Amino acid sequence: MSSGVPVSCHSPEMIQYSTEDRTGHSRRQAADEYELVWADEFEGTSLNLTNWQYEVNCDGGGNNEYQCYTAREENVAVRNGSLFLTAVPGAYQSKQYTSGRINTANSSSWKYGRFEMRALLPDARLLWPAFWMMPADSVYGGWAASGEIDILEFRGGRDNQHESNLHYGGTYPKNTYTGTGALVYPTNLTLDFHVFSVTWTPTSMQFYIDDVCHWNASLLNSYNNPASQSFPYTDVGQPFDQPFFIILNLAIGGNFFGADGQSLTLAEAKNWSRPSLEVDYIRVYQRNETDHMLSHPITSNSSSCLSVYSGLTCRTTSANESHLNSYNLDDTLGYLCENYPQYCKNILNGQYYSSCNKAVRTSMAMDQYYRDFGPDNNTCYFSGLGQLNGTTVIYVPSTTIADVQQCSDMWNSLKCRTSSEDVETVGLDLINGARGWLCSNRPQFCTNITNGGYYSHCNPAQMISQAIDLYYLQYASTQGADACSFGGLGYVQAITTSTTSQKSTTTSSTVSSTSSSSSSVASTSTSDVIQSTTRSGQIESISVRVQGRVSDFNVTKFVQTLSNAVKIPIQRLRVNDVRSGSVILDMSILPATDQSDTRTTSSISTAIKSTDTQAILASNGYIVMDVSDSPITTTAPNDTSSQNDSNSSPPYNRLGLILGLSVGLVVLAAVLVVAAIIYYEGRRRRMAEANIAMVLSNG
């Protein structure tokens, strides 16, 4: 694998101009039979929606960016033979700036070929234009396990710097990347049009500016990430052996600029000299006999695909991808294919239904999941993406929604949360940045705060705290306190419990990579069970012991499986603590979100212990050893799985062992000294007696 330092490339193929194609433009064709297979020359007066779709969101790209992306003409426009993505200062929803982002996810994706953009880069500090590609299907898992190809990234204000990158290695946070770093171009890149391109083959990716290669990335090595114990790939070149689609965007500020990323002011933005990415064309070339066969146009109007979609019980709310949240669609398909690959065998990698559009293919996987884990509506919810066939809407608004006091009680009970419940104190941009990434890439952690979820009426600081706490509980055993940070948003709470009131109190501790080890997070006193009450009734507690080790345990998947197995809405389950002793989960059961759901802790315990539930949990790899309405002790009798867990012995047991050994050694040493004294004293006396006898005999 490349070290990330650019190496000299082989000379690019000798590109020659041949006869004009049907658009009137000369068609580029390489000596080894490259031909133009897709292009947009932006010759009309509006964006060609057959080729592109708008992305509309204010998520900040997961990079703390300043902008909302819109479909407004001031942000995305086609005129005079060019596409213009323009950054505009001015308040819009939660942001102070707007810009444009488009992609080909609904129209086409490609595996291998040459991908080109001829463009004039913006001349404005802190603008971040990018020409990049993402996987059409998350075959290897969520970002970045299924890959990302950054053909061009440019930092406005540093006008001769550019870079290219590949992201891979595992689902965040086990991902990594390889890239060029900030390369220095000989001249100012904002002064003229340039052609930015990548030539992607089964063995390499070569990145160019004006046909001069600046990086050759080999695809003949493994892209697994052993540093994070992440091994999603079984062959070299993966994940870059699947179709990818094109993205063009113009971001504003953010983490890409380092310390400068949050330094933009409205006064400066209003004086930007040229805040547009102007694109002359996007072109895709492939080889006649090889790559061209790997082009994957999406046949969203296929009657056979629509016929399958219409017959599904659980499916997306629309068969048209453009009507769906693209992030939720990618995440749902990635989650199902990663955790339940049997649901995806007919919809990926050239199989029978792989030519259907992503909405139809995702629906097919969702329907199989629903058939296995239903008929609870929540098993077809998928963060608001799903619906039941016909007129039934998946999410029925709760009859019990957390009120102001319950929101505050929830926030106070969390082990990982924001520094304050006050939104202004925390900062809305920081909250939105974390929520945008988390709910897009890990939607299972946002179920309770989106689309009418139990905590969806809480304020943004309380809601993001609920989500990052679930993330922290999942990843604390491997990441420690870093799993709570989210760029300084989250703080781990030190929990103490009063012996008289049994109410928990918490104090904040700043997150750092050295302040908390995974063992200290994973092993907690049994008194750390959070007890709280709400206006609508007591929050009940339950403790479950599962065979295994904390370091290997997937909390989120277990809770999802448990809610499906015992037919309890996942919104009612909250994990308060995860401890060693096999794996002990201290959980709260929240008030029912439906008046018909009146089950108590004891009835749920009975359901978990039932033969049917045990079979479902066992089929998913979970052997339940004990269930109790009160906290389970750390010691696990007759459980050999915890004997190799470094966190399984309480600290005071280890201390007692050390003290006992020390005392024993001191006593042993004293005995040996006394024995030696007795031995030598006896010997001295015998020798003295012998000498006296000898003298007497000689006298």
C-alpha positions as CSV (number, residue, x, y, z in Angstrom):
1,M,0.0,0.0,0.0
2,S,1.2,3.5,-0.7
3,S,2.8,5.3,2.2
4,G,0.9,8.4,1.4
5,V,3.9,10.1,-0.2
6,P,3.3,10.7,-3.9
7,V,5.5,8.5,-6.1
8,S,6.2,8.9,-9.8
9,C,3.5,7.4,-12.0
10,H,3.9,5.6,-15.3
11,S,3.4,7.9,-18.2
12,P,-0.3,8.4,-18.7
13,E,-1.8,6.8,-21.7
14,M,-1.3,8.8,-24.9
15,I,-4.7,10.4,-25.1
16,Q,-5.7,11.3,-28.7
17,Y,-8.6,13.2,-30.1
18,S,-10.8,11.3,-32.5
19,T,-14.1,12.1,-34.3
20,E,-16.7,14.3,-32.6
21,D,-19.3,12.6,-30.6
22,R,-23.1,13.3,-30.7
23,T,-22.7,16.3,-28.4
24,G,-20.4,18.0,-30.9
25,H,-17.4,17.7,-28.6
26,S,-14.2,15.8,-29.6
27,R,-14.2,12.4,-28.0
28,R,-11.1,11.5,-26.0
29,Q,-10.0,8.0,-26.8
30,A,-6.8,6.3,-25.5
31,A,-4.6,4.1,-27.6
32,D,-5.9,1.1,-25.7
33,E,-9.5,1.7,-26.7
34,Y,-10.8,4.1,-24.0
35,E,-14.1,5.6,-25.2
36,L,-16.4,8.2,-23.8
37,V,-19.3,6.5,-22.0
38,W,-20.9,9.3,-20.0
39,A,-20.6,13.1,-20.0
40,D,-22.3,16.3,-18.9
41,E,-21.1,19.4,-20.8
42,F,-23.6,21.7,-18.9
43,E,-24.9,23.3,-22.1
44,G,-28.5,24.0,-21.0
45,T,-30.0,26.5,-18.6
46,S,-30.6,24.2,-15.6
47,L,-29.1,21.1,-14.0
48,N,-29.8,17.9,-15.9
49,L,-31.8,15.9,-13.4
50,T,-31.4,12.8,-15.6
51,N,-27.7,12.9,-14.7
52,W,-27.7,14.5,-11.3
53,Q,-29.6,14.9,-8.0
54,Y,-29.3,17.8,-5.5
55,E,-28.2,17.1,-2.0
56,V,-30.1,19.3,0.5
57,N,-29.0,19.3,4.1
58,C,-27.4,21.4,6.9
59,D,-25.4,18.5,8.4
60,G,-21.9,20.1,8.0
61,G,-20.6,17.0,6.3
62,G,-19.5,15.6,9.6
63,N,-16.6,18.1,9.4
64,N,-18.0,21.1,11.2
65,E,-18.6,22.9,7.9
66,Y,-20.4,26.2,7.9
67,Q,-22.9,25.7,5.0
68,C,-26.4,24.4,4.3
69,Y,-26.5,22.7,0.9
70,T,-29.6,23.8,-1.1
71,A,-31.2,23.4,-4.5
72,R,-31.6,27.1,-5.0
73,E,-30.3,28.6,-8.2
74,E,-28.0,31.0,-6.4
75,N,-26.1,27.9,-5.1
76,V,-26.4,25.6,-8.1
77,A,-26.8,27.0,-11.6
78,V,-26.1,26.2,-15.2
79,R,-25.3,29.0,-17.6
80,N,-23.0,29.8,-20.5
81,G,-21.9,26.2,-20.9
82,S,-20.8,25.8,-17.3
83,L,-22.0,24.5,-13.9
84,F,-21.6,26.9,-11.0
85,L,-21.6,25.8,-7.4
86,T,-21.6,29.0,-5.4
87,A,-21.0,29.8,-1.7
88,V,-23.4,32.6,-0.5
89,P,-23.2,34.3,2.9
90,G,-26.6,34.8,4.6
91,A,-28.6,33.1,7.4
92,Y,-30.4,29.9,6.3
93,Q,-32.0,27.5,8.8
94,S,-29.3,26.7,11.3
95,K,-26.3,28.1,9.3
96,Q,-25.0,31.4,8.2
97,Y,-24.0,30.3,4.7
98,T,-25.4,28.2,1.8
99,S,-23.7,26.3,-1.1
100,G,-24.2,23.5,-3.6
101,R,-23.6,19.8,-3.7
102,I,-24.8,17.3,-6.4
103,N,-24.2,13.6,-7.2
104,T,-24.9,10.9,-9.8
105,A,-26.2,8.3,-7.3
106,N,-29.6,8.2,-8.9
107,S,-28.3,7.9,-12.5
108,S,-25.0,6.1,-12.9
109,S,-22.1,4.5,-11.1
110,W,-19.0,3.0,-12.6
111,K,-16.3,0.4,-11.8
112,Y,-13.0,1.4,-13.4
113,G,-12.3,4.0,-16.0
114,R,-11.0,7.5,-16.4
115,F,-13.0,10.3,-14.6
116,E,-12.4,13.9,-15.5
117,M,-13.5,17.4,-14.4
118,R,-12.4,20.5,-16.2
119,A,-12.9,23.4,-13.8
120,L,-12.0,26.8,-12.6
121,L,-11.5,26.7,-8.8
122,P,-12.9,29.4,-6.6
123,D,-10.8,32.3,-5.4
124,A,-11.8,32.7,-1.8
125,R,-10.4,31.8,1.6
126,L,-11.9,28.8,3.4
127,L,-13.8,27.4,0.4
128,W,-13.4,23.7,-0.1
129,P,-14.3,22.4,-3.6
130,A,-14.1,18.7,-4.1
131,F,-14.5,16.2,-7.0
132,W,-14.9,12.8,-5.5
133,M,-16.6,9.4,-5.6
134,M,-18.6,7.2,-3.1
135,P,-19.7,3.6,-3.4
136,A,-23.0,2.9,-5.0
137,D,-23.6,0.2,-2.4
138,S,-22.0,-0.2,1.0
139,V,-20.9,-3.7,0.3
140,Y,-18.2,-3.8,3.0
141,G,-20.1,-1.7,5.6
142,G,-20.7,2.0,6.5
143,W,-18.3,4.8,5.9
144,A,-15.4,4.3,5.3
145,A,-15.4,0.5,5.1
146,S,-16.8,0.6,1.5
147,G,-14.3,3.2,0.4
148,E,-14.1,6.8,-0.8
149,I,-12.1,8.2,-3.7
150,D,-11.1,11.9,-3.4
151,I,-9.9,12.9,-6.9
152,L,-9.4,16.6,-6.0
153,E,-9.6,18.5,-2.7
154,F,-8.6,22.2,-2.6
155,R,-8.1,24.6,0.3
156,G,-9.3,28.1,-0.7
157,G,-6.7,30.7,0.4
158,R,-3.8,28.3,-0.2
159,D,-4.1,28.7,-3.9
160,N,-1.4,26.3,-5.1
161,Q,-2.2,23.4,-2.6
162,H,-4.3,20.4,-3.6
163,E,-4.5,16.8,-2.5
164,S,-6.0,13.4,-3.4
165,N,-7.0,10.7,-0.9
166,L,-8.4,7.2,-0.5
167,H,-10.5,6.3,2.6
168,Y,-11.0,2.6,3.6
169,G,-10.1,0.2,6.4
170,G,-13.3,-0.2,8.4
171,T,-16.5,1.4,9.5
172,Y,-15.8,4.6,11.5
173,P,-14.0,4.9,13.9
174,K,-11.9,1.9,12.6
175,N,-11.3,3.6,9.3
176,T,-8.1,5.1,8.0
177,Y,-6.9,6.8,4.8
178,T,-3.9,7.1,2.4
179,G,-3.2,10.3,0.5
180,T,-0.9,12.8,-1.0
181,G,-1.1,15.3,1.8
182,A,-1.0,19.0,0.8
183,L,0.8,19.0,-2.6
184,V,2.2,22.3,-4.0
185,Y,1.3,23.0,-7.6
186,P,3.8,25.1,-9.6
187,T,1.3,27.9,-10.1
188,N,-1.9,29.4,-8.6
189,L,-4.6,26.9,-9.4
190,T,-7.4,29.6,-9.3
191,L,-6.1,31.6,-12.2
192,D,-7.2,29.2,-15.1
193,F,-9.2,26.1,-15.9
194,H,-7.5,22.8,-15.2
195,V,-8.4,19.1,-15.9
196,F,-8.5,17.0,-12.7
197,S,-8.7,13.3,-13.2
198,V,-8.1,9.7,-12.0
199,T,-7.5,6.6,-14.1
200,W,-8.8,3.7,-12.1
201,T,-7.9,0.1,-13.1
202,P,-8.1,-3.2,-11.3
203,T,-4.4,-2.7,-10.2
204,S,-4.0,1.0,-9.5
205,M,-5.4,4.5,-9.3
206,Q,-3.4,7.3,-11.0
207,F,-4.3,10.9,-10.1
208,Y,-3.6,13.7,-12.6
209,I,-3.8,17.5,-13.1
210,D,-3.7,18.4,-16.8
211,D,-2.5,14.8,-17.6
212,V,0.5,15.1,-15.3
213,C,0.4,12.4,-12.7
214,H,1.0,13.3,-9.1
215,W,0.1,10.0,-7.3
216,N,0.0,6.3,-8.1
217,A,-2.0,4.3,-5.6
218,S,-1.5,0.5,-5.9
219,L,-4.6,-1.7,-5.6
220,L,-2.5,-4.9,-5.4
221,N,-2.2,-4.8,-1.6
222,S,-4.7,-5.3,1.3
223,Y,-6.6,-2.3,2.5
224,N,-7.5,-3.8,5.9
225,N,-6.6,-1.8,8.9
226,P,-4.8,-4.1,11.4
227,A,-3.9,-1.1,13.6
228,S,-7.6,-0.9,14.6
229,Q,-8.1,-4.7,14.4
230,S,-10.4,-4.1,11.4
231,F,-10.4,-6.8,8.6
232,P,-13.5,-6.2,6.4
233,Y,-11.7,-7.3,3.2
234,T,-10.8,-10.8,1.9
235,D,-8.9,-9.8,-1.2
236,V,-6.4,-7.2,-2.4
237,G,-8.0,-4.1,-4.0
238,Q,-11.1,-4.2,-1.9
239,P,-13.1,-2.0,-1.4
240,F,-12.1,-0.4,-4.7
241,D,-13.6,-3.3,-6.7
242,Q,-17.2,-2.0,-6.7
243,P,-19.1,0.7,-8.6
244,F,-18.8,4.3,-7.4
245,F,-20.8,7.4,-8.2
246,I,-19.6,11.0,-8.7
247,I,-20.0,13.9,-6.2
248,L,-19.3,17.6,-6.8
249,N,-19.6,20.0,-3.9
250,L,-18.3,23.3,-2.5
251,A,-18.0,23.3,1.3
252,I,-17.2,26.2,3.5
253,G,-14.7,26.0,6.4
254,G,-14.5,23.0,8.6
255,N,-11.9,20.5,9.9
256,F,-10.1,20.3,6.5
257,F,-8.6,23.7,7.3
258,G,-7.3,22.8,10.7
259,A,-7.2,25.6,13.2
260,D,-8.3,28.1,10.6
261,G,-11.5,26.2,9.8
262,Q,-13.7,28.1,12.2
263,S,-12.2,31.6,11.6
264,L,-14.5,32.8,8.8
265,T,-16.6,36.0,9.4
266,L,-19.6,37.3,7.5
267,A,-17.7,40.5,6.7
268,E,-14.9,38.5,5.0
269,A,-17.4,36.2,3.1
270,K,-19.2,39.2,1.7
271,N,-16.0,40.4,0.1
272,W,-15.0,37.1,-1.5
273,S,-13.7,37.8,-5.0
274,R,-15.0,34.7,-6.8
275,P,-16.8,32.2,-4.5
276,S,-17.8,29.7,-7.2
277,L,-16.6,26.4,-8.5
278,E,-17.1,26.7,-12.3
279,V,-17.2,23.3,-14.0
280,D,-16.8,23.1,-17.8
281,Y,-17.5,19.4,-18.1
282,I,-17.5,16.0,-16.3
283,R,-16.5,13.0,-18.5
284,V,-16.2,9.3,-17.9
285,Y,-14.1,7.1,-20.2
286,Q,-13.9,3.3,-20.2
287,R,-12.2,0.6,-22.2
288,N,-14.3,-1.0,-24.9
289,E,-13.9,-4.6,-24.0
290,T,-13.4,-4.5,-20.2
291,D,-14.4,-1.4,-18.2
292,H,-17.5,-0.6,-20.4
293,M,-19.0,-3.9,-19.3
294,L,-18.6,-2.8,-15.7
295,S,-20.6,0.4,-16.1
296,H,-23.7,0.3,-13.9
297,P,-26.6,2.6,-15.0
298,I,-29.4,2.3,-12.5
299,T,-32.7,1.1,-14.1
300,S,-35.1,2.8,-11.7
301,N,-37.9,2.5,-14.3
302,S,-37.6,-1.3,-14.7
303,S,-41.0,-2.8,-14.6
304,S,-39.7,-6.0,-13.1
305,C,-38.0,-4.1,-10.3
306,L,-41.1,-2.1,-9.6
307,S,-43.2,-5.2,-9.6
308,V,-41.0,-6.8,-6.9
309,Y,-41.1,-3.5,-4.9
310,S,-44.9,-3.4,-5.1
311,G,-45.1,-6.9,-3.6
312,L,-43.0,-6.3,-0.6
313,T,-44.6,-6.0,2.9
314,C,-41.9,-3.8,4.3
315,R,-40.3,-1.3,1.9
316,T,-39.0,2.2,1.5
317,T,-41.5,5.0,1.5
318,S,-40.9,5.5,-2.2
319,A,-39.4,3.5,-5.1
320,N,-37.8,6.7,-6.4
321,E,-34.4,7.3,-4.8
322,S,-34.6,11.1,-5.2
323,H,-37.6,11.1,-2.8
324,L,-35.5,9.4,0.0
325,N,-32.8,10.5,2.3
326,S,-29.6,9.3,0.6
327,Y,-27.7,9.0,3.9
328,N,-30.4,6.8,5.4
329,L,-30.6,4.7,2.3
330,D,-26.8,4.1,2.2
331,D,-26.7,3.4,5.9
332,T,-29.6,1.0,5.9
333,L,-28.3,-1.0,3.0
334,G,-24.8,-1.0,4.5
335,Y,-26.1,-2.1,7.9
336,L,-28.2,-5.0,6.5
337,C,-25.6,-6.3,4.1
338,E,-22.9,-6.1,6.7
339,N,-24.8,-7.8,9.5
340,Y,-27.2,-10.0,7.5
341,P,-25.4,-10.8,4.2
342,Q,-28.0,-13.4,3.4
343,Y,-30.5,-10.6,2.7
344,C,-28.3,-9.1,0.0
345,K,-27.1,-12.0,-2.0
346,N,-29.5,-11.3,-4.9
347,I,-29.1,-7.6,-5.0
348,L,-25.4,-6.9,-5.3
349,N,-22.4,-7.8,-7.4
350,G,-24.2,-8.5,-10.7
351,Q,-26.8,-10.8,-9.2
352,Y,-30.3,-11.0,-10.6
353,Y,-31.7,-7.8,-8.9
354,S,-28.5,-5.8,-8.8
355,S,-29.7,-3.6,-11.7
356,C,-32.7,-2.4,-9.7
357,N,-32.3,1.1,-8.2
358,K,-31.0,1.4,-4.6
359,A,-34.5,2.1,-3.2
360,V,-35.8,-1.2,-4.6
361,R,-32.7,-3.2,-3.5
362,T,-32.8,-1.7,0.0
363,S,-36.5,-2.5,0.2
364,M,-35.8,-6.2,-0.7
365,A,-33.3,-6.4,2.2
366,M,-35.6,-4.6,4.6
367,D,-38.5,-6.9,3.8
368,Q,-36.4,-10.0,4.6
369,Y,-35.3,-8.4,7.9
370,Y,-39.0,-7.6,8.7
371,R,-40.1,-11.1,8.0
372,D,-37.4,-12.5,10.4
373,F,-37.9,-10.0,13.2
374,G,-41.4,-8.7,12.8
375,P,-44.4,-8.1,12.9
376,D,-43.6,-5.2,15.3
377,N,-43.8,-2.0,13.2
378,N,-40.4,-0.9,14.6
379,T,-38.7,-3.7,12.7
380,C,-39.5,-1.9,9.5
381,Y,-38.8,1.6,10.7
382,F,-35.2,2.1,9.7
383,S,-34.9,5.7,10.9
384,G,-38.0,6.7,9.1
385,L,-37.0,5.1,5.7
386,G,-39.5,2.2,5.8
387,Q,-43.2,1.7,5.5
388,L,-45.5,-1.2,5.6
389,N,-47.2,-2.2,2.3
390,G,-50.4,-0.2,1.6
391,T,-51.4,2.7,3.8
392,T,-49.8,1.8,7.1
393,V,-47.2,4.2,8.3
394,I,-44.3,2.7,10.2
395,Y,-44.0,5.1,13.0
396,V,-47.1,5.8,15.0
397,P,-46.6,9.0,17.1
398,S,-46.1,8.1,20.7
399,T,-48.8,8.6,23.3
400,T,-46.0,9.2,25.8
401,I,-43.4,11.7,24.8
402,A,-40.8,12.9,27.2
403,D,-41.7,16.2,28.7
404,V,-39.3,19.0,29.9
405,Q,-38.5,17.3,33.2
406,Q,-38.1,13.9,31.7
407,C,-35.6,15.3,29.1
408,S,-33.6,16.8,32.0
409,D,-33.8,13.6,34.0
410,M,-32.5,11.7,30.9
411,W,-29.6,14.1,30.4
412,N,-28.6,13.9,34.0
413,S,-28.6,10.1,33.9
414,L,-26.1,9.8,31.0
415,K,-22.5,8.7,31.3
416,C,-21.5,10.6,28.2
417,R,-23.1,14.0,27.5
418,T,-22.6,17.6,26.6
419,S,-21.1,20.1,29.1
420,S,-24.5,21.7,29.6
421,E,-28.2,21.3,28.8
422,D,-28.2,24.8,27.4
423,V,-27.9,24.9,23.6
424,E,-26.2,28.3,23.4
425,T,-23.6,27.2,25.9
426,V,-22.8,24.1,23.9
427,G,-23.0,25.6,20.5
428,L,-25.6,24.7,17.9
429,D,-23.0,24.3,15.1
430,L,-21.1,21.7,17.1
431,I,-24.3,19.9,18.0
432,N,-25.5,19.8,14.3
433,G,-22.1,18.6,13.1
434,A,-22.1,15.7,15.5
435,R,-25.8,14.9,14.9
436,G,-25.3,15.1,11.1
437,W,-22.5,12.5,11.2
438,L,-24.0,10.3,13.9
439,C,-27.5,10.0,12.6
440,S,-26.3,9.6,9.0
441,N,-23.6,7.0,9.7
442,R,-25.0,5.4,12.9
443,P,-28.8,5.8,12.6
444,Q,-29.4,3.2,15.3
445,F,-28.1,5.6,17.9
446,C,-30.7,8.3,16.8
447,T,-33.9,6.2,17.0
448,N,-35.0,7.9,20.2
449,I,-34.4,11.5,19.0
450,T,-35.7,11.5,15.4
451,N,-39.2,11.3,13.8
452,G,-41.3,11.3,16.9
453,G,-38.9,9.2,19.1
454,Y,-39.4,9.2,22.8
455,Y,-36.8,12.1,23.3
456,S,-37.5,13.9,20.0
457,H,-39.1,16.9,21.7
458,C,-36.1,17.5,24.0
459,N,-33.7,20.4,23.2
460,P,-30.8,19.8,20.7
461,A,-28.2,19.5,23.5
462,Q,-30.2,16.9,25.3
463,M,-31.0,14.9,22.2
464,I,-27.4,14.8,20.9
465,S,-26.3,13.7,24.4
466,Q,-28.7,10.8,24.3
467,A,-27.2,9.7,20.9
468,I,-23.5,10.1,21.8
469,D,-24.1,8.2,25.1
470,L,-25.3,5.2,23.1
471,Y,-22.3,5.5,20.9
472,Y,-20.0,5.8,23.9
473,L,-21.5,2.6,25.5
474,Q,-20.9,0.7,22.3
475,Y,-17.3,1.8,21.7
476,A,-15.9,2.7,25.1
477,S,-14.3,-0.7,25.6
478,T,-12.0,-0.2,22.6
479,Q,-11.7,3.6,22.4
480,G,-12.0,4.6,26.0
481,A,-13.0,8.2,26.7
482,D,-12.3,9.2,23.1
483,A,-15.6,7.6,22.1
484,C,-17.4,10.4,24.0
485,S,-15.4,13.3,22.6
486,F,-17.0,14.2,19.2
487,G,-14.5,17.1,18.7
488,G,-14.9,18.4,22.3
489,L,-18.7,18.1,22.4
490,G,-19.0,15.2,24.9
491,Y,-17.7,14.7,28.4
492,V,-17.6,11.4,30.4
493,Q,-19.3,11.7,33.8
494,A,-17.9,10.2,37.0
495,I,-20.9,8.5,38.6
496,T,-21.3,8.2,42.4
497,T,-24.3,6.8,44.2
498,S,-25.7,7.9,47.6
499,T,-26.3,4.9,50.0
500,T,-29.4,6.5,51.5
501,S,-31.3,7.8,48.5
502,Q,-30.0,5.5,45.8
503,K,-30.1,8.5,43.5
504,S,-27.1,9.0,41.2
505,T,-25.1,12.2,41.1
506,T,-22.5,13.0,38.4
507,T,-19.5,15.2,37.9
508,S,-17.9,16.0,34.5
509,S,-14.5,15.0,33.5
510,T,-12.9,16.4,30.4
511,V,-12.4,13.8,27.7
512,S,-8.8,12.9,26.8
513,S,-7.2,9.9,25.3
514,T,-5.1,9.4,28.4
515,S,-7.6,10.2,31.1
516,S,-9.6,7.0,30.8
517,S,-8.5,3.5,29.7
518,S,-10.8,1.0,28.2
519,S,-10.6,-1.1,31.3
520,S,-11.7,1.7,33.6
521,V,-14.7,2.3,31.3
522,A,-15.6,-1.4,31.0
523,S,-15.4,-2.3,34.7
524,T,-17.7,-0.3,37.0
525,S,-19.1,-0.9,40.5
526,T,-22.4,-2.6,40.7
527,S,-23.8,0.4,42.5
528,D,-23.6,2.4,39.3
529,V,-27.2,1.5,38.3
530,I,-29.1,4.7,37.5
531,Q,-32.5,5.0,39.3
532,S,-34.8,7.8,38.3
533,T,-38.5,8.6,38.2
534,T,-40.6,10.5,35.7
535,R,-43.9,12.3,35.9
536,S,-45.6,9.5,34.0
537,G,-44.3,6.7,36.3
538,Q,-41.2,4.8,37.5
539,I,-38.4,4.0,35.1
540,E,-37.9,0.3,35.7
541,S,-34.5,-1.4,35.8
542,I,-33.3,-4.8,34.6
543,S,-29.9,-6.4,34.6
544,V,-28.9,-9.0,32.0
545,R,-25.8,-11.3,31.9
546,V,-24.7,-12.5,28.5
547,Q,-21.9,-14.9,27.9
548,G,-18.8,-13.2,26.3
549,R,-16.3,-10.4,27.0
550,V,-17.0,-6.7,27.1
551,S,-14.2,-6.0,24.7
552,D,-15.9,-8.0,21.9
553,F,-19.5,-7.2,22.7
554,N,-21.7,-5.3,20.2
555,V,-24.1,-3.5,22.6
556,T,-26.3,-1.9,19.9
557,K,-26.8,-5.1,18.0
558,F,-27.8,-6.9,21.2
559,V,-30.3,-4.3,22.2
560,Q,-31.9,-4.4,18.7
561,T,-32.0,-8.2,18.8
562,L,-33.5,-8.2,22.3
563,S,-36.2,-5.7,21.5
564,N,-37.2,-7.8,18.4
565,A,-37.0,-11.0,20.3
566,V,-39.3,-10.0,23.2
567,K,-41.5,-7.7,21.1
568,I,-40.7,-4.5,23.1
569,P,-40.2,-1.2,21.2
570,I,-36.5,-0.4,21.2
571,Q,-37.4,3.1,22.4
572,R,-38.2,1.6,25.8
573,L,-34.7,0.2,26.3
574,R,-31.8,2.3,27.5
575,V,-28.4,0.9,28.4
576,N,-27.0,2.6,31.5
577,D,-23.9,0.6,32.0
578,V,-21.9,-2.3,30.6
579,R,-19.7,-4.3,33.0
580,S,-17.5,-7.4,33.1
581,G,-18.3,-10.7,34.6
582,S,-19.1,-12.2,31.2
583,V,-21.0,-9.1,29.9
584,I,-23.5,-7.5,32.3
585,L,-25.8,-4.9,30.9
586,D,-27.6,-2.6,33.4
587,M,-30.7,-1.3,31.6
588,S,-33.6,1.0,32.1
589,I,-37.1,0.2,30.7
590,L,-38.7,3.5,29.9
591,P,-42.5,4.2,30.2
592,A,-44.4,2.7,27.3
593,T,-44.8,4.7,24.1
594,D,-48.2,3.0,23.5
595,Q,-51.0,2.7,26.0
596,S,-51.5,-0.9,25.0
597,D,-47.9,-1.8,26.0
598,T,-48.1,-2.3,29.8
599,R,-45.5,-5.0,30.3
600,T,-43.4,-4.9,33.5
601,T,-39.8,-5.8,34.2
602,S,-40.8,-9.2,35.5
603,S,-42.8,-10.1,32.4
604,I,-40.0,-9.0,30.2
605,S,-37.6,-11.1,32.3
606,T,-39.9,-14.0,31.8
607,A,-40.0,-13.4,28.0
608,I,-36.2,-13.2,27.8
609,K,-35.9,-16.5,29.6
610,S,-38.4,-18.2,27.3
611,T,-37.3,-21.0,24.9
612,D,-38.3,-19.0,21.8
613,T,-36.4,-15.9,22.9
614,Q,-33.4,-17.9,23.9
615,A,-33.4,-19.5,20.4
616,I,-33.6,-16.1,18.7
617,L,-30.8,-14.6,20.9
618,A,-28.6,-17.7,20.4
619,S,-29.0,-17.6,16.7
620,N,-27.5,-14.1,16.8
621,G,-24.7,-15.3,19.0
622,Y,-26.0,-14.2,22.5
623,I,-26.2,-16.8,25.3
624,V,-28.2,-15.2,28.2
625,M,-27.0,-16.6,31.5
626,D,-29.0,-14.6,34.0
627,V,-31.8,-11.9,34.1
628,S,-32.7,-10.0,37.2
629,D,-34.8,-7.0,38.3
630,S,-31.9,-6.0,40.5
631,P,-28.2,-5.5,39.7
632,I,-26.3,-8.7,39.0
633,T,-23.1,-9.2,40.9
634,T,-19.8,-9.0,39.0
635,T,-18.8,-12.6,39.8
636,A,-20.1,-15.1,37.2
637,P,-20.2,-18.7,38.7
638,N,-19.5,-21.5,36.3
639,D,-18.6,-19.0,33.6
640,T,-15.3,-19.7,31.9
641,S,-15.7,-17.0,29.3
642,S,-14.8,-14.3,31.7
643,Q,-11.7,-16.0,33.0
644,N,-9.6,-14.6,30.2
645,D,-11.1,-11.1,30.5
646,S,-8.5,-8.8,32.1
647,N,-11.4,-6.8,33.6
648,S,-13.2,-9.7,35.2
649,S,-11.4,-9.7,38.6
650,P,-12.5,-6.8,40.9
651,P,-9.5,-4.6,41.9
652,Y,-9.9,-5.4,45.6
653,N,-9.5,-9.2,44.9
654,R,-6.3,-8.6,43.0
655,L,-5.0,-6.3,45.8
656,G,-5.8,-9.0,48.4
657,L,-4.0,-11.6,46.4
658,I,-0.9,-9.4,46.2
659,L,-1.0,-8.6,50.0
660,G,-1.5,-12.3,50.8
661,L,1.5,-13.4,48.8
662,S,3.6,-10.6,50.3
663,V,2.8,-11.6,53.9
664,G,3.4,-15.3,53.0
665,L,6.8,-14.5,51.6
666,V,7.8,-12.5,54.7
667,V,6.7,-15.3,57.1
668,L,8.5,-17.9,55.0
669,A,11.7,-15.8,55.1
670,A,11.4,-15.5,58.9
671,V,11.0,-19.2,59.4
672,L,14.0,-19.9,57.2
673,V,16.1,-17.5,59.3
674,V,15.1,-19.1,62.6
675,A,15.7,-22.6,61.2
676,A,19.2,-21.5,60.1
677,I,20.0,-20.0,63.6
678,I,18.8,-23.2,65.4
679,Y,20.9,-25.4,63.0
680,Y,24.1,-23.4,63.4
681,E,23.7,-23.1,67.2
682,G,23.2,-26.8,67.5
683,R,26.2,-27.5,65.3
684,R,28.4,-25.1,67.5
685,R,27.4,-26.9,70.7
686,R,28.1,-30.4,69.3
687,M,31.6,-29.2,68.1
688,A,32.3,-27.7,71.6
689,E,31.2,-30.9,73.3
690,A,33.5,-32.9,71.0
691,N,36.5,-30.7,71.8
692,I,35.9,-31.0,75.6
693,A,35.7,-34.8,75.3
694,M,38.9,-34.9,73.3
695,V,40.8,-32.8,76.0
696,L,39.6,-35.0,78.8
697,S,40.7,-38.2,77.0
698,N,44.2,-36.8,76.4
699,G,44.5,-35.6,80.0
